[in-house]
Amino acid sequence: MNPTQTSTRLQVRTAAEKLDYPQLQRLMDLTAPWARDRTVADLERMVQGSEPVVHLWDGDFLVAFGRATSDGVYRAMLWDVMVHPRYQGQGIGRQLIGHLLAHPKLATVEKVYLVTTDGQGFYERLDFKQNPTTTMVLVR
């Protein structure tokens, strides 16, 4: 499957389009130790300051979320990439990253950075490399 294709049962949304912030807050509390206890108001501001923002839905249930910031030329940073535990192991994380990296703001960026505490193996399978000064980097 092409990394930007999504399972037919999932709907891809971008930016604040139909983003249910209380569901995002619950997903973060469940899957992201670094993001626990973020307020809905702060999540709204976070999304407004990020591009691209991608979220995948199974009906009205938030399955996955990720966002990035970038200068659009040299550097980009992936943030808050998460998949609900019931949906992990189905290629959804790969799809999410594919959608983020295919976005026009990231598609031609020289280096895409991310920080991960325990996802190195997953990101290495997507061509990210260990970096001595940052946790991971994709060099294009």
N, C-alpha and C positions, 0 to 999 in steps of 0.2 A: 504494500500500500504506500502510495506517495505520502511523505510526512505532512503535507498540507491537506490531505483528504481526511475527512472525518466520517466515522461510522454513521450510517444512515439514521440511526436512532438518536444521534446527538445533534443539537443545533449549536452553531458557532455564533457568538455575538461579540461585538467589539465596543470599546469605550464604555460609556455609561448606558448604552442601549439596553434597556430593560434589565439593568443590574439590580438585583434584590440585595441591598446592603446588609440587612439582618442575616440573610443566608450566607453572605460572604463572611460576615463576622463569625458565624458558627463554623464554617469550613476552616477558617484560620485557627479558631480555638481548638478544633479537632486535629488538624494536621500540621500546624506550624508553631512550634514552641516559641520561636522568635516573634510571633505576631499575636500572641494571646493577649486578650484584654484591650485590643484596639477598639476605639469607639466608632460608632456608625458615622458620626460627623467627621472624624479623622479619616476614615476609609473613603468617604466622599471626596475630601480634599486630595487624598492620595491618588485616586483615580483621575481626578481633574488634572493633576500634574504629571501624568504618565501617558506615553504614547509609544507603542501600541498597548492596548489593554485587550486581552482576549479571555472570554469565559465560555465554557461548554455546558450545555444543559441537556438533561434527559427529561423532556416535558417541562415541568415547572420546578425541577430539582437541579440545583447548582452542583455540577460534577467536578469541574476543574476551573482554575483561575491562574492567570499569569500576567505580568506587565513588564514594561521596559521603559527606560529613559535613554535618550541618545542625542548626540549632536548631529546625527544624520550623515556623517562623513567618516569620522575616525573612530569614535568609541560609542559603545552602547553597553548598558548594564541590564541584565535580567533580574527581576525582583519577584518575590512572593509566588513562585511556581508551586502549585499544589494540586493534587488529585484526591478526591474523596477516597478513603480506604476501600469502600465497596467496589470501586471502579478501577483500582490499581491492578496492574498486570494485564491490561487489555489494550495497551498501545496508546492510551489516551494522553499520557504525558508526552510521548513522542509527537502526537498530533498537535498538542498545545504548543510545544516548542517550535514545531514546523510552521504553525500559523504566525507565531511571534517573529521568527526569523524571516519569513516571506513578506512581512509588512514593508511597504516602501521606505519607511523611516529606518529600517534595519537591514534591508536586503543587500545593500552595498557597503555597509560599514566595515571598516578594516578589522576591528577587534570587538568581539562581544564577550563581556565579562559576566561572571556570576560568582556568588559566594554560596557554598553548600557545606553543611556539616557532615552529612552522611550519604549524599547522592553522587559521589564521584564516579562510581561504576556506571550509573545510568547516563550521566553526561558524557563520559568517555565513549560510550556506544554511539553518541551523537556527534562525535569528532571533537569535542572539547578536550583540551590537554591540561595536565597539571602545569602550574606556573609557579616559579619560586617566589614571586612577589605578590601574587594573588592566588586565590584558591583554584580557579579554573579560567581559561581563556580560549576562545575560538579565534584563530588567526586566519584571516582570509587573504 
